Amino acid sequence: MIEQPAPRLFRAPPDLNKPIRVFDFFSGCGGASAGWRAAGMEIALGLDNDSDAQRTFEVNFPEAAFVGEDIAEVAASALDSIVDDCRGHPLLFNACAPCQPFSRQRRGSTPPGDERLGLLHHVLRFVRRYRPELIFAENVPGLREEGVGHGVFWQLLKTLRELGYSTKHRVVNSQDYGVPQRRARLVLLASVLGPIDFPPPTHGPDAPTADHSTVAQWIGAFPAIAAGETHPLLPNHRAARLSPLNLRRIRATPPGGGWRDLPPDLRPASRQSGFKGFTDVYGRLRWDAPAPALTTRCISYSNGRFGHPEQDRAISVREAASLQTIPAGFVLTGNLSAQARQVGNAVPPLLAQHFGECLTAHLAGIVGGERTAVTSVDG
C-alpha cells in the first residue's frame, strides 16, 4: 500500500506516573507483551498477520485490541482511537520485526527484494504520527551488520534521531538476564524524553547471580512423557513423534551430544563423508547449562539441539516455552507446528521484563528531574 505521510496526531504530554501502555507491533503470540506486563505495563495493542499467533495473543491479553493484518497494509491513522483511549499514559512501541532475513543461517541467501527487510520502516509511519515516548526493538545481530551506515537498521537510527529521540543500541545475550538460553540479540532503545541506558546484567561473572540459568532449573520438574504423547493435565506439554530411526538415534545420543556421537550406521546421510557444516542437530540439551537459541522448529530433534536431556524425545512445546521464560499459565493455540513457531519467534518475556523495569525507572528519573536533555548515545 502506498500511503502519503500522515500528519502528526496531537497528544497532550502524558502523566509519567501512570502505567506505560504498550503497542506491540509484530507481536507474535505476545512473548514481549508478557514481559512488559510483568514489569507493570498495560498492553494496549497487538499487531501481527499470523492468525495462530493472533488467537494466542487474544487468549492471553483479552484487554488489548488486536489488528490481524500485514503492517504494510495498515494506515498510520488506523490506531487513532486506540491511542486516544491511552490518553494521559506514556506509550511504548515494541517493534520486534521478523528476524529471518538477517539470521546467521540465512546470511547471503535473502533475496534483495525480500519485503521483510523493510518492515521496520513501516513502524516509523506510526512513530511519526503518534510520537510514543519510548521505543524498544529486538532482532538478530545481523540486522546491524547489513548495509553498515545505510542499511535498514542505520536508516531507522537516523530517522529516530531526526525525530528527536535519544537512542542506545547493543548486542545482548539473553542468558545474561536470567533466560536459560544462549540467545544473542541486537536491542535498540529510544526515548523522546532524554538519554536512556540498558539495565545491567542480572546473571554472569560480573552480575549479582554469578551463574547463568540452566535447563534443569526451568524444565527439570516437568512430568515425563514419551515422543508423540500429550500430557493430560499440563497445557501444551506435548512432544512431537519420532520415527523408529530417530528413536534409535536419540537413544544413542548422550546429554549435550549430537550427531557426531552417533555410531556410523545411525548418522544421517547428509552428515557422512567428512561433513563440516552446521553441527548442532540431532542433539540433546544438557541439564547443567543454558539451551542454545530456540528456533521455530524447537521441538524437532533433527533440526537442532532440541532433544530432551534424558527422555527419548524432543522437548515439548511447554518445555520450549519455559526455556523462553513464557509463564506457565500462558496458553498457546494452534497445531503443534504453529505452537512451536510462536515459541521460537517470541521475545523471551524475562528479557522484556528487565528492560521494562529499566524503562519504568527511566520515566521515574525524569519525574525526579534526573534527565532532561535529548541526545544520541549509541554504543
C-alpha positions, -999 to +999 in steps of 0.1 A: +000+000+000+014+034-010+004+059+017+011+096+019+027+106+053+000+111+078+002+143+098+012+140+134-016+134+158-015+158+186-010+142+220-010+161+252+020+154+275+014+123+294+014+118+332+047+099+336+035+085+369+008+065+350+015+029+338+031+027+304+008+015+276+023-009+251+017-011+214+032-045+203+040-044+166+049-079+151+036-092+184+035-128+175+020-147+204+029-120+229+062-130+244+074-094+248+040-083+260+041-109+287+074-094+299+061-058+297+030-068+317+052-084+343+071-051+346+038-033+354+029-020+320-005-023+303-009-039+269-030-018+246-024-034+212-011-064+194-005-063+156+005-094+135-007-112+104-001-147+119-036-160+126-024-186+151-004-161+170-034-137+170-056-163+187-029-170+213-024-132+219-061-127+223-065-155+248-037-142+269-043-105+266-081-101+264-078-065+275-059-055+244-070-046+209-056-066+180-050-058+144-046-090+124-031-076+092+002-071+075+016-039+089+023-027+053-014-026+047-024-007+079-028+030+076-009+051+101-042+067+112-058+033+119-047+033+155-061+068+164-089+056+186-067+031+205-041+059+211-069+082+222-080+056+247-045+057+262-047+095+268-026+105+297-004+074+296+032+073+283+034+050+253+059+023+244+061+010+208+075-025+208+089-033+173+105-068+171+102-075+133+108-110+118+145-118+121+148-144+094+163-121+067+192-112+090+198-145+107+232-163+106+217-192+088+201-170+061+231-147+056+238-142+019+206-161+009+180-134+014+166-122-019+173-084-024+135-079-028+126-096+005+097-074+018+106-083+054+137-062+051+116-030+052+091-039+079+108-017+105+103+013+082+066+007+084+068+012+122+082+046+115+050+057+099+033+051+133+062+067+152+059+099+131+021+101+137+019+092+174+054+101+188+055+074+215+077+083+245+096+050+243+106+025+216+120-010+220+133-031+191+149-066+192+164-085+164+193-107+154+228-091+154+229-094+116+204-066+113+232-041+124+257-057+100+235-054+070+245-023+050+266-007+077+259+031+077+230+029+052+210-003+057+176-008+074+189-005+109+210+025+103+182+043+085+160+036+114+185+052+138+189+082+116+152+088+114+147+084+151+174+110+158+158+134+133+125+129+152+142+139+185+148+105+201+178+096+222+189+061+212+210+033+226+218+000+209+238-030+218+240-068+212+230-085+244+228-122+253+195-133+269+214-156+293+228-125+310+193-115+320+183-149+335+169-166+304+182-202+302+192-198+266+223-186+247+203-161+226+223-131+213+201-103+201+205-067+190+184-044+212+175-008+204+161+016+230+148+050+222+133+078+243+120+111+233+123+123+269+161+121+275+192+099+274+185+062+281+207+033+291+205-005+293+197-025+325+228-041+340+230-079+335+215-100+363+234-132+356+270-140+347+305-134+362+300-097+368+264-099+379+246-104+412+239-140+402+272-155+391+258-185+373+236-185+342+202-202+345+202-238+334+179-261+315+173-281+347+161-251+366+134-243+340+122-277+328+136-303+353+103-306+372+081-313+342+064-347+342+078-373+319+061-380+286+070-401+256+076-390+220+042-383+204+025-380+238+004-352+252+002-347+290-034-349+301-032-321+326-004-297+317-014-274+288+009-276+257+031-303+273+031-323+240+061-339+223+065-345+186+066-380+173+098-397+164+104-421+135+118-455+145+152-444+131+152-412+150+142-430+182+172-452+178+193-421+172+182-403+203+187-433+224+223-433+213+228-396+219+243-386+252+233-354+271+249-325+254+258-347+224+249-345+188+251-364+155+289-368+158+283-390+188+262-414+168+276-447+155+283-446+118+253-467+109+230-441+126+245-410+112+222-391+088+233-394+052+237-357+049+264-359+077+285-386+061+317-383+041+336-357+061+307-332+065+319-300+081+288-278+081+262-270+108+266-295+136+240-285+162+214-310+150+202-344+163+214-332+197+203-334+233+203-305+257+224-305+289+208-302+323+236-280+337+238-254+310+216-229+291+199-241+260+210-229+225+188-203+209+154-217+202+141-216+166+107-221+151+115-258+149+124-260+186+105-292+192+123-312+164+152-335+173+165-334+138+165-296+135+187-285+164+200-294+198+164-298+210+164-334+224+154-337+260+184-342+282+174-377+293+140-387+280+140-402+245+122-374+227+125-338+217+114-311+242+077-305+243+061-272+234+056-264+271+092-271+278+103-249+249+080-222+261+096-224+296+131-221+281+118-189+265+106-179+300+070-179+288+048-182+320+033-215+329-003-201+326+003-187+291-017-209+267-005-215+231-031-222+204-029-238+170-015-271+159+019-284+171+040-268+144+021-235+149+028-236+186+065-242+181+067-214+156+051-190+181+075-201+208+106-198+185+096-163+173+088-150+208+109-124+226+118-140+260+094-124+285+121-123+312+143-103+289+115-078+282+106-076+319+141-065+328+141-038+300+106-029+311+117-022+346+146-002+332+122+019+311+099+025+341+129+037+361+139+059+332+105+077+335+108+079+373+141+096+369+126+122+346+098+128+371+125+133+397+144+157+375+174+135+368+172+135+330+163+164+307+185+166+276+178+146+244+209+132+227+222+102+208+243+079+229+247+048+208+272+022+217 
